Amino acid sequence: MVVLAVLSVLCAIYFYIEAFKWGMSAKKWALAGFILGPILLPMFSIARHVHWRNAVGFNNLYLAA
């Protein structure tokens, strides 16, 4: 039981930091990370990609060198 509580807190911290870095609503993702834990990772990755695409645009070329 203690392991699940620690995992929830760690996931909340991770999602808060990552959402803050990407300019997303950090509190919402931290709360979702606390509730769902690591199950939220695929949904967060997709939401981050959609957020990035909306910011950059769909017809722009981006090359990471």
N, CA, C and O atoms as a printed pandas DataFrame, in Angstrom:
     atom_number atom_name residue_name chain_id  residue_number  x_coord  y_coord  z_coord
0              1         N          MET        A               1    0.823   -1.192    0.000
1              2        CA          MET        A               1    0.000    0.000    0.000
2              3         C          MET        A               1    0.868    1.257    0.000
3              4         O          MET        A               1    0.547    2.249   -0.654
4              5         N          VAL        A               2    1.948    1.198    0.730
5              6        CA          VAL        A               2    2.858    2.342    0.795
6              7         C          VAL        A               2    3.522    2.558   -0.563
7              8         O          VAL        A               2    3.764    3.694   -0.969
8              9         N          VAL        A               3    3.814    1.468   -1.255
9             10        CA          VAL        A               3    4.456    1.567   -2.571
10            11         C          VAL        A               3    3.530    2.270   -3.556
11            12         O          VAL        A               3    3.998    3.080   -4.357
12            13         N          LEU        A               4    2.236    1.986   -3.521
13            14        CA          LEU        A               4    1.289    2.645   -4.412
14            15         C          LEU        A               4    1.173    4.131   -4.113
15            16         O          LEU        A               4    1.048    4.943   -5.030
16            17         N          ALA        A               5    1.214    4.488   -2.844
17            18        CA          ALA        A               5    1.146    5.897   -2.471
18            19         C          ALA        A               5    2.390    6.647   -2.943
19            20         O          ALA        A               5    2.288    7.763   -3.454
20            21         N          VAL        A               6    3.549    6.042   -2.775
21            22        CA          VAL        A               6    4.796    6.674   -3.223
22            23         C          VAL        A               6    4.814    6.782   -4.744
23            24         O          VAL        A               6    5.247    7.799   -5.285
24            25         N          LEU        A               7    4.351    5.751   -5.435
25            26        CA          LEU        A               7    4.292    5.774   -6.896
26            27         C          LEU        A               7    3.347    6.854   -7.395
27            28         O          LEU        A               7    3.645    7.518   -8.388
28            29         N          SER        A               8    2.225    7.043   -6.735
29            30        CA          SER        A               8    1.286    8.092   -7.122
30            31         C          SER        A               8    1.893    9.475   -6.955
31            32         O          SER        A               8    1.720   10.343   -7.810
32            33         N          VAL        A               9    2.593    9.675   -5.866
33            34        CA          VAL        A               9    3.233   10.978   -5.631
34            35         C          VAL        A               9    4.341   11.224   -6.650
35            36         O          VAL        A               9    4.469   12.336   -7.163
36            37         N          LEU        A              10    5.134   10.213   -6.947
37            38        CA          LEU        A              10    6.203   10.369   -7.939
38            39         C          LEU        A              10    5.643   10.644   -9.333
39            40         O          LEU        A              10    6.198   11.458  -10.071
40            41         N          CYS        A              11    4.571    9.984   -9.693
41            42        CA          CYS        A              11    3.948   10.234  -10.987
42            43         C          CYS        A              11    3.368   11.643  -11.053
43            44         O          CYS        A              11    3.463   12.309  -12.084
44            45         N          ALA        A              12    2.774   12.092   -9.964
45            46        CA          ALA        A              12    2.232   13.448   -9.934
46            47         C          ALA        A              12    3.346   14.478  -10.124
47            48         O          ALA        A              12    3.171   15.452  -10.856
48            49         N          ILE        A              13    4.473   14.269   -9.475
49            50        CA          ILE        A              13    5.605   15.197   -9.617
50            51         C          ILE        A              13    6.147   15.162  -11.036
51            52         O          ILE        A              13    6.436   16.207  -11.619
52            53         N          TYR        A              14    6.287   13.960  -11.599
53            54        CA          TYR        A              14    6.800   13.823  -12.963
54            55         C          TYR        A              14    5.893   14.529  -13.965
55            56         O          TYR        A              14    6.373   15.302  -14.794
56            57         N          PHE        A              15    4.583   14.271  -13.896
57            58        CA          PHE        A              15    3.664   14.882  -14.843
58            59         C          PHE        A              15    3.565   16.380  -14.644
59            60         O          PHE        A              15    3.372   17.112  -15.616
60            61         N          TYR        A              16    3.690   16.860  -13.421
61            62        CA          TYR        A              16    3.679   18.308  -13.177
62            63         C          TYR        A              16    4.874   18.969  -13.855
63            64         O          TYR        A              16    4.724   19.989  -14.528
64            65         N          ILE        A              17    6.056   18.392  -13.679
65            66        CA          ILE        A              17    7.262   18.982  -14.258
66            67         C          ILE        A              17    7.222   18.932  -15.782
67            68         O          ILE        A              17    7.541   19.919  -16.444
68            69         N          GLU        A              18    6.838   17.800  -16.334
69            70        CA          GLU        A              18    6.790   17.674  -17.792
70            71         C          GLU        A              18    5.733   18.592  -18.403
71            72         O          GLU        A              18    5.984   19.208  -19.439
72            73         N          ALA        A              19    4.572   18.695  -17.791
73            74        CA          ALA        A              19    3.531   19.581  -18.309
74            75         C          ALA        A              19    3.968   21.038  -18.204
75            76         O          ALA        A              19    3.681   21.834  -19.098
76            77         N          PHE        A              20    4.648   21.389  -17.142
77            78        CA          PHE        A              20    5.144   22.753  -16.977
78            79         C          PHE        A              20    6.188   23.081  -18.048
79            80         O          PHE        A              20    6.195   24.184  -18.594
80            81         N          LYS        A              21    7.069   22.120  -18.344
81            82        CA          LYS        A              21    8.098   22.332  -19.366
82            83         C          LYS        A              21    7.482   22.516  -20.748
83            84         O          LYS        A              21    8.005   23.289  -21.551
84            85         N          TRP        A              22    6.394   21.831  -21.041
85            86        CA          TRP        A              22    5.775   21.892  -22.359
86            87         C          TRP        A              22    4.702   22.968  -22.458
87            88         O          TRP        A              22    4.095   23.129  -23.517
88            89         N          GLY        A              23    4.453   23.709  -21.381
89            90        CA          GLY        A              23    3.476   24.800  -21.428
90            91         C          GLY        A              23    2.038   24.331  -21.351
91            92         O          GLY        A              23    1.133   25.017  -21.826
92            93         N          MET        A              24    1.821   23.175  -20.762
93            94        CA          MET        A              24    0.472   22.649  -20.600
94            95         C          MET        A              24   -0.011   22.976  -19.187
95            96         O          MET        A              24    0.759   23.478  -18.368
96            97         N          SER        A              25   -1.270   22.696  -18.904
97            98        CA          SER        A              25   -1.781   22.985  -17.562
98            99         C          SER        A              25   -1.201   21.965  -16.571
99           100         O          SER        A              25   -1.614   20.806  -16.537
100          101         N          ALA        A              26   -0.254   22.419  -15.784
101          102        CA          ALA        A              26    0.521   21.521  -14.927
102          103         C          ALA        A              26   -0.307   20.938  -13.776
103          104         O          ALA        A              26   -0.147   19.767  -13.430
104          105         N          LYS        A              27   -1.176   21.737  -13.192
105          106        CA          LYS        A              27   -1.964   21.247  -12.058
106          107         C          LYS        A              27   -2.917   20.136  -12.477
107          108         O          LYS        A              27   -3.117   19.171  -11.740
108          109         N          LYS        A              28   -3.500   20.272  -13.651
109          110        CA          LYS        A              28   -4.417   19.249  -14.146
110          111         C          LYS        A              28   -3.695   17.931  -14.362
111          112         O          LYS        A              28   -4.202   16.871  -13.997
112          113         N          TRP        A              29   -2.513   18.000  -14.953
113          114        CA          TRP        A              29   -1.764   16.773  -15.219
114          115         C          TRP        A              29   -1.206   16.177  -13.938
115          116         O          TRP        A              29   -1.102   14.956  -13.825
116          117         N          ALA        A              30   -0.845   17.013  -12.972
117          118        CA          ALA        A              30   -0.359   16.489  -11.695
118          119         C          ALA        A              30   -1.475   15.747  -10.963
119          120         O          ALA        A              30   -1.250   14.676  -10.398
120          121         N          LEU        A              31   -2.659   16.311  -10.974
121          122        CA          LEU        A              31   -3.789   15.649  -10.322
122          123         C          LEU        A              31   -4.124   14.337  -11.023
123          124         O          LEU        A              31   -4.376   13.326  -10.366
124          125         N          ALA        A              32   -4.127   14.351  -12.345
125          126        CA          ALA        A              32   -4.404   13.122  -13.084
126          127         C          ALA        A              32   -3.307   12.089  -12.843
127          128         O          ALA        A              32   -3.596   10.898  -12.734
128          129         N          GLY        A              33   -2.051   12.531  -12.758
129          130        CA          GLY        A              33   -0.958   11.617  -12.467
130          131         C          GLY        A              33   -1.048   11.034  -11.072
131          132         O          GLY        A              33   -0.675    9.881  -10.855
132          133         N          PHE        A              34   -1.535   11.810  -10.130
133          134        CA          PHE        A              34   -1.704   11.315   -8.769
134          135         C          PHE        A              34   -2.806   10.262   -8.710
135          136         O          PHE        A              34   -2.696    9.278   -7.978
136          137         N          ILE        A              35   -3.858   10.473   -9.479
137          138        CA          ILE        A              35   -4.991    9.548   -9.443
138          139         C          ILE        A              35   -4.707    8.282  -10.256
139          140         O          ILE        A              35   -4.952    7.169   -9.789
140          141         N          LEU        A              36   -4.185    8.461  -11.479
141          142        CA          LEU        A              36   -4.031    7.316  -12.382
142          143         C          LEU        A              36   -2.648    6.685  -12.365
143          144         O          LEU        A              36   -2.500    5.516  -12.721
144          145         N          GLY        A              37   -1.645    7.430  -11.961
145          146        CA          GLY        A              37   -0.295    6.886  -11.898
146          147         C          GLY        A              37    0.325    6.728  -13.277
147          148         O          GLY        A              37    0.071    7.541  -14.165
148          149         N          PRO        A              38    1.135    5.693  -13.468
149          150        CA          PRO        A              38    1.840    5.530  -14.741
150          151         C          PRO        A              38    0.939    5.123  -15.905
151          152         O          PRO        A              38    1.390    5.108  -17.050
152          153         N          ILE        A              39   -0.317    4.796  -15.637
153          154        CA          ILE        A              39   -1.255    4.473  -16.708
154          155         C          ILE        A              39   -1.494    5.692  -17.595
155          156         O          ILE        A              39   -1.901    5.549  -18.748
156          157         N          LEU        A              40   -1.248    6.872  -17.074
157          158        CA          LEU        A              40   -1.503    8.127  -17.778
158          159         C          LEU        A              40   -0.442    8.451  -18.825
159          160         O          LEU        A              40   -0.656    9.348  -19.640
160          161         N          LEU        A              41    0.676    7.765  -18.833
161          162        CA          LEU        A              41    1.791    8.109  -19.712
162          163         C          LEU        A              41    1.442    8.115  -21.202
163          164         O          LEU        A              41    1.821    9.071  -21.878
164          165         N          PRO        A              42    0.754    7.125  -21.761
165          166        CA          PRO        A              42    0.411    7.219  -23.194
166          167         C          PRO        A              42   -0.504    8.397  -23.515
167          168         O          PRO        A              42   -0.338    9.045  -24.549
168          169         N          MET        A              43   -1.459    8.679  -22.645
169          170        CA          MET        A              43   -2.355    9.804  -22.871
170          171         C          MET        A              43   -1.602   11.126  -22.789
171          172         O          MET        A              43   -1.883   12.054  -23.548
172          173         N          PHE        A              44   -0.654   11.209  -21.875
173          174        CA          PHE        A              44    0.145   12.431  -21.747
174          175         C          PHE        A              44    1.017   12.631  -22.977
175          176         O          PHE        A              44    1.167   13.757  -23.449
176          177         N          SER        A              45    1.587   11.566  -23.497
177          178        CA          SER        A              45    2.433   11.674  -24.682
178          179         C          SER        A              45    1.636   12.164  -25.883
179          180         O          SER        A              45    2.117   13.003  -26.645
180          181         N          ILE        A              46    0.441   11.657  -26.057
181          182        CA          ILE        A              46   -0.402   12.083  -27.157
182          183         C          ILE        A              46   -0.829   13.540  -26.967
183          184         O          ILE        A              46   -0.806   14.313  -27.924
184          185         N          ALA        A              47   -1.211   13.919  -25.771
185          186        CA          ALA        A              47   -1.628   15.297  -25.508
186          187         C          ALA        A              47   -0.466   16.265  -25.708
187          188         O          ALA        A              47   -0.662   17.379  -26.194
188          189         N          ARG        A              48    0.739   15.846  -25.337
189          190        CA          ARG        A              48    1.918   16.689  -25.538
190          191         C          ARG        A              48    2.190   16.889  -27.027
191          192         O          ARG        A              48    2.528   17.990  -27.462
192          193         N          HIS        A              49    2.040   15.821  -27.802
193          194        CA          HIS        A              49    2.245   15.917  -29.247
194          195         C          HIS        A              49    1.189   16.825  -29.891
195          196         O          HIS        A              49    1.520   17.632  -30.759
196          197         N          VAL        A              50   -0.058   16.703  -29.481
197          198        CA          VAL        A              50   -1.124   17.558  -30.013
198          199         C          VAL        A              50   -0.874   19.012  -29.628
199          200         O          VAL        A              50   -1.060   19.913  -30.446
200          201         N          HIS        A              51   -0.462   19.240  -28.406
201          202        CA          HIS        A              51   -0.153   20.609  -27.958
202          203         C          HIS        A              51    0.991   21.200  -28.775
203          204         O          HIS        A              51    0.939   22.365  -29.168
204          205         N          TRP        A              52    2.012   20.407  -29.028
205          206        CA          TRP        A              52    3.150   20.855  -29.823
206          207         C          TRP        A              52    2.733   21.136  -31.255
207          208         O          TRP        A              52    3.170   22.130  -31.834
208          209         N          ARG        A              53    1.895   20.283  -31.844
209          210        CA          ARG        A              53    1.431   20.490  -33.207
210          211         C          ARG        A              53    0.576   21.745  -33.330
211          212         O          ARG        A              53    0.663   22.455  -34.332
212          213         N          ASN        A              54   -0.245   22.026  -32.328
213          214        CA          ASN        A              54   -1.045   23.251  -32.357
214          215         C          ASN        A              54   -0.171   24.486  -32.246
215          216         O          ASN        A              54   -0.485   25.519  -32.836
216          217         N          ALA        A              55    0.911   24.398  -31.506
217          218        CA          ALA        A              55    1.800   25.548  -31.337
218          219         C          ALA        A              55    2.663   25.777  -32.578
219          220         O          ALA        A              55    2.866   26.921  -32.984
220          221         N          VAL        A              56    3.166   24.716  -33.176
221          222        CA          VAL        A              56    4.073   24.833  -34.323
222          223         C          VAL        A              56    3.298   24.955  -35.623
223          224         O          VAL        A              56    3.674   25.737  -36.496
224          225         N          GLY        A              57    2.252   24.214  -35.760
225          226        CA          GLY        A              57    1.479   24.189  -36.991
226          227         C          GLY        A              57    1.667   22.861  -37.689
227          228         O          GLY        A              57    2.607   22.120  -37.402
228          229         N          PHE        A              58    0.782   22.573  -38.592
229          230        CA          PHE        A              58    0.811   21.273  -39.264
230          231         C          PHE        A              58    1.593   21.308  -40.559
231          232         O          PHE        A              58    2.024   20.256  -41.032
232          233         N          ASN        A              59    1.793   22.473  -41.151
233          234        CA          ASN        A              59    2.474   22.557  -42.435
234          235         C          ASN        A              59    3.914   23.036  -42.303
235          236         O          ASN        A              59    4.549   23.348  -43.310
236          237         N          ASN        A              60    4.433   23.100  -41.104
237          238        CA          ASN        A              60    5.793   23.559  -40.881
238          239         C          ASN        A              60    6.712   22.367  -40.705
239          240         O          ASN        A              60    6.326   21.331  -40.164
240          241         N          LEU        A              61    7.930   22.540  -41.172
241          242        CA          LEU        A              61    8.929   21.486  -41.045
242          243         C          LEU        A              61    9.797   21.789  -39.831
243          244         O          LEU        A              61   10.272   22.915  -39.676
244          245         N          TYR        A              62   10.006   20.814  -38.980
245          246        CA          TYR        A              62   10.828   20.987  -37.790
246          247         C          TYR        A              62   11.889   19.895  -37.785
247          248         O          TYR        A              62   11.568   18.708  -37.718
248          249         N          LEU        A              63   13.144   20.296  -37.856
249          250        CA          LEU        A              63   14.243   19.344  -37.833
250          251         C          LEU        A              63   15.041   19.530  -36.545
251          252         O          LEU        A              63   15.577   20.606  -36.282
252          253         N          ALA        A              64   15.108   18.495  -35.770
253          254        CA          ALA        A              64   15.910   18.543  -34.543
254          255         C          ALA        A              64   17.326   18.117  -34.890
255          256         O          ALA        A              64   17.560   16.963  -35.251
256          257         N          ALA        A              65   18.262   19.036  -34.782
257          258        CA          ALA        A              65   19.641   18.730  -35.176
258          259         C          ALA        A              65   20.444   18.227  -33.991
259          260         O          ALA        A              65   21.628   17.919  -34.133
